[in-house]
Amino acid sequence: MNTMTTAPLPTQADHDVEWNAGELGCGELVLELRQRVRQAPGKVFKITALDPGAPADIPAWCRMTNNVLIAHDPQASAFWIRAKP
């Protein structure tokens, strides 16, 4: 029996900035993301990223940059990230 529970995904009201990155590839995606989070420290971003590598690249980028990956909705290709202060 699986006793692990998952937190509910954030809602529209649970983010400050929304960005649809579309099909930007990994390099362009993380460079643009870096610029955006630097301009809004402490804010929560909802990012839609359709690139097939995004589910691996965005969490890795968050770990390397100390930004917090709050949630990932694979069905919507959405990620919620809290920019470091």
C-alpha positions in Angstrom: 0.0 0.0 0.0 1.4 3.4 -1.0 1.0 5.9 1.9 2.8 8.7 0.2 0.7 11.8 -0.2 1.3 14.6 -2.7 0.6 18.2 -2.1 -2.1 19.8 -4.3 -0.8 21.7 -7.2 -0.7 25.5 -6.9 -3.6 27.4 -8.3 -3.8 30.6 -10.4 -3.6 32.7 -7.3 -0.5 31.0 -6.1 2.0 32.8 -8.3 3.1 36.4 -8.9 4.5 36.0 -12.4 3.4 33.8 -15.3 5.6 33.0 -18.3 4.8 30.8 -21.2 8.3 29.7 -22.5 6.6 27.6 -25.3 9.1 25.3 -27.0 12.3 27.2 -26.0 15.2 24.7 -25.8 17.2 24.1 -22.6 19.9 26.7 -23.2 17.6 29.6 -24.1 15.0 28.5 -21.5 17.4 28.7 -18.6 19.1 31.9 -19.7 15.7 33.7 -20.0 14.5 32.2 -16.8 17.7 33.4 -15.0 17.0 37.0 -16.2 13.4 36.9 -15.2 14.0 35.5 -11.6 16.8 38.0 -11.0 14.3 40.8 -11.8 11.8 39.6 -9.3 13.5 38.2 -6.2 11.3 36.2 -3.8 8.4 36.1 -6.3 6.7 32.8 -7.4 6.8 32.1 -11.1 4.5 29.8 -13.0 6.4 28.6 -16.1 4.9 26.6 -19.0 7.7 24.9 -20.8 6.9 22.5 -23.7 10.5 21.4 -24.5 10.8 17.6 -23.8 13.9 18.2 -21.7 12.3 20.8 -19.4 11.1 18.2 -16.8 14.8 17.3 -16.1 16.4 20.7 -16.9 14.2 23.0 -14.8 14.6 21.0 -11.5 18.4 20.7 -12.2 18.6 24.5 -12.8 16.7 25.2 -9.6 19.1 23.0 -7.6 22.2 24.6 -9.1 20.9 28.2 -8.6 19.2 27.8 -5.2 15.8 28.8 -6.5 13.0 26.6 -5.1 11.0 24.3 -7.4 7.6 24.4 -5.6 5.7 22.1 -7.9 5.6 20.5 -11.4 2.4 19.6 -13.2 3.5 17.2 -16.0 0.1 17.2 -17.7 0.1 21.0 -18.1 3.9 21.2 -18.6 3.9 23.8 -15.8 6.5 24.5 -13.1 6.2 26.8 -10.1 9.4 28.3 -8.9 10.1 30.7 -6.0 13.0 33.0 -7.0 15.6 33.2 -4.3 15.5 36.5 -2.4 
